[in-house]
Amino acid sequence: MNPYTPQANLILGWLWIVLGFLSGSIIGLNFNFFRDDWLGGYSGLKRRLYRLGHISFFGLALVNFIFYFTARLFAEPGVMLKVASWGFIVGAITMPICCFVMAHFPRLKNLFYIPVMSLLTSGFFTLWEVVTR
């Protein structure tokens, strides 16, 4: 059984689009959202992290879509491309979690290293595979 399939990135991309709509609906339909002081006000850390978590669903869905179409260009993916596939998935899953957790527990800011390093490594590996082929 081959654990590599860019199909997982495509599925995650569409799931993240749906979760982006859902998280935006939950935040937007909450009538407290319209209060200026909700979650510390528009420039408050909690509110900024909630917005970042919400928008990260869409941004990282697009990254996974782009990876999916890039990976399909290769007949036989190298090890770096396989690692990048899973790294983009890990980064997409952990980024909104870190944002929402950090909104309430700012001391856990180092958790951001997980999605950031995962996404940076995956981006570099993908770029390497594209440039060297």
Disulfide bonds with the S-S distance in Angstrom:
none
